[in-house]
Amino acid sequence: EDEEEDEEDEEEEELEEEENLEVVTMEEENEEEEDEEDEEVSTLEDEEDEEEEDLDEEEEVESVALESEDEEYFDDEVEEEEDEEDEEEEDFDEEEEVESVALESEDEEYFDD
């Protein structure tokens, strides 16, 4: 009887050890899967971050280009306005010159008379 009990106890222990080994093996496999998943997620997040940085850089470049275009347009507008003002001033000066010459001529005629 004792021998039978011992044998049964041994078999039970062996079964428990096998079950424990299986559990440990399953836990290790689960941990490995979780690590792989975490690594995949991390890689995806890194890729997304890189894409976002690239987009930000592109937007910055576009923004600088637009600012540059705006400045060029503004500079052109200012230059055009200055040219127009210069022309108006020249026209005005010419008109004054003509009027002055006409007045001098009238004065001379009056004086001659």
Secondary structure, DSSP 8 states (H G I E B T S, - for coil): -HHHHHHHHHHHHHHHHHHHHHHHHHHHHHHHHHHHHHHHHHHHHHHHHHHHHHHHHHHHHHHHHHHHHHHHHHHHHHHHHHHHHHHHHHHHHHHHHHHHHHHHHHHHHHHH-
